[in-house]
Amino acid sequence: MRNHEVTAVQPLLKADGSLREPGWSKQLYQVYDRNAIKAKKSRIKEWDYYIILSPKNNFGVAFTISDCGYFGLQSVTFFDFSVPCEHTKTIFNLFPMGKYKLPSVSSKGNTQYHDRQLDLEYRVSAGKRRILCNYRKFQNGKTLSCDITLEQPDMDTMVIATPWKEKSTAFYYNQKINCMRASGRVTLDGKEYVFDPSTDFGTLDWGRGVWTYDNRWFWGSGNCDIDGHSFGFNIGYGFGDTTAASENMLFYDGKCHKIDDVKFNIPATGYTDPWTFTSSDGRFEMSFKPIIDRSAKVDVKFMLTDQHQVFGKLSGKAVLDDGTVIEVKDMLCFAEDVHNRY
């Protein structure tokens, strides 16, 4: 059944390590248990990724804490869209294999990473998330520090449980939490950047699973305020067997609206030329004008990562479940094309 909705609270995995019920849901109804995974610890991948954007003040930040089994990547990015430019610093760790103790749910438990360069914490409490960061010698010897709060009232989210046809014990369990209003500040090189909750939002990408070796995916996400109403979207494809469900979803005032397939029309001339997005049901029709291509490529014998995370302005229309048309104009967001072998 295409776009099968999961509504039962149950273990995520069967006894043999395969997914119990592939599909999408509004919350983490299926319970993730690292100990139930039938794979080597070196193949388990867990991460929490936050991105917070300020269209009002033309800046943004992104944070990653990850444990990908035989390696970990801890990363911070600062965006200045007025230039435009971005700066990313990443710490590579060997064989963490669970030692960071990332929580099994997104709704409680703190996530943290500390070393001589970086102190990064995600603190979860009722109705809010707090991000604390202190990255020494982040850029030109200067420290980046931040204290950001994301408001998370009772709201729908996008959750998807995706298998792989070629390996029964491979799975991807992912939650995207959009439309969290952001407040707080970032300090870099003596300058303070302030988030305004009336216009600025954060998104959480929470992922757990065991992947196959070679994957390419497309993902796009964004949030904005439209006349006092929060609007957001999550779109994507290419990762695993999405026969049961896609991750394409709209969010409006805390409620989700499931949509069908969305295609990324990336020009052959390059990632920084204008894109379009088209949908099989006509409910997500957009043009996209890139500002920054945050690209990175690492190609060694056993590992490849080739990433293009493109930030830009989105304009067009989105259609809610009841037929209401949302007109989008110059919405700051991103869309990415990523190929990984690891």
Rosetta blueprint (number, residue, H / E / L):
1 M L
2 R L
3 N L
4 H L
5 E E
6 V L
7 T L
8 A L
9 V L
10 Q E
11 P E
12 L L
13 L E
14 K L
15 A L
16 D L
17 G L
18 S L
19 L E
20 R L
21 E L
22 P L
23 G E
24 W E
25 S E
26 K L
27 Q L
28 L L
29 Y L
30 Q E
31 V E
32 Y L
33 D L
34 R H
35 N H
36 A H
37 I L
38 K L
39 A L
40 K L
41 K H
42 S H
43 R H
44 I E
45 K E
46 E E
47 W E
48 D E
49 Y E
50 Y E
51 I E
52 I E
53 L E
54 S E
55 P L
56 K L
57 N L
58 N L
59 F E
60 G E
61 V E
62 A E
63 F E
64 T E
65 I E
66 S E
67 D E
68 C L
69 G L
70 Y L
71 F E
72 G E
73 L E
74 Q E
75 S E
76 V E
77 T E
78 F E
79 F E
80 D E
81 F L
82 S L
83 V L
84 P L
85 C E
86 E E
87 H E
88 T E
89 K E
90 T E
91 I E
92 F E
93 N E
94 L E
95 F L
96 P L
97 M L
98 G L
99 K L
100 Y L
101 K L
102 L L
103 P L
104 S L
105 V L
106 S L
107 S L
108 K L
109 G L
110 N L
111 T E
112 Q E
113 Y E
114 H E
115 D L
116 R L
117 Q L
118 L E
119 D E
120 L E
121 E E
122 Y E
123 R E
124 V E
125 S E
126 A L
127 G L
128 K E
129 R E
130 R E
131 I E
132 L E
133 C E
134 N E
135 Y E
136 R E
137 K E
138 F E
139 Q E
140 N L
141 G L
142 K E
143 T E
144 L E
145 S E
146 C E
147 D E
148 I E
149 T E
150 L E
151 E E
152 Q L
153 P L
154 D L
155 M L
156 D L
157 T L
158 M E
159 V E
160 I E
161 A E
162 T E
163 P E
164 W E
165 K L
166 E L
167 K E
168 S E
169 T E
170 A E
171 F E
172 Y E
173 Y E
174 N E
175 Q E
176 K E
177 I E
178 N E
179 C E
180 M E
181 R E
182 A E
183 S E
184 G E
185 R E
186 V E
187 T E
188 L E
189 D L
190 G L
191 K E
192 E E
193 Y E
194 V E
195 F E
196 D L
197 P L
198 S L
199 T L
200 D L
201 F E
202 G E
203 T E
204 L E
205 D E
206 W E
207 G E
208 R E
209 G E
210 V E
211 W L
212 T L
213 Y L
214 D E
215 N E
216 R E
217 W E
218 F E
219 W E
220 G E
221 S E
222 G E
223 N E
224 C E
225 D E
226 I E
227 D L
228 G L
229 H E
230 S E
231 F E
232 G E
233 F E
234 N E
235 I E
236 G E
237 Y E
238 G L
239 F L
240 G L
241 D L
242 T L
243 T L
244 A L
245 A L
246 S L
247 E L
248 N L
249 M E
250 L E
251 F E
252 Y E
253 D L
254 G L
255 K E
256 C E
257 H E
258 K E
259 I L
260 D L
261 D L
262 V E
263 K E
264 F E
265 N E
266 I L
267 P L
268 A L
269 T L
270 G L
271 Y L
272 T L
273 D L
274 P L
275 W E
276 T E
277 F E
278 T E
279 S E
280 S L
281 D L
282 G L
283 R L
284 F E
285 E E
286 M E
287 S E
288 F E
289 K E
290 P E
291 I E
292 I E
293 D E
294 R E
295 S E
296 A E
297 K E
298 V E
299 D E
300 V L
301 K L
302 F L
303 M L
304 L E
305 T E
306 D E
307 Q E
308 H E
309 Q E
310 V E
311 F E
312 G E
313 K E
314 L E
315 S E
316 G E
317 K E
318 A E
319 V E
320 L L
321 D L
322 D L
323 G L
324 T L
325 V E
326 I E
327 E E
328 V E
329 K E
330 D E
331 M E
332 L E
333 C E
334 F E
335 A E
336 E E
337 D E
338 V E
339 H E
340 N E
341 R E
342 Y L
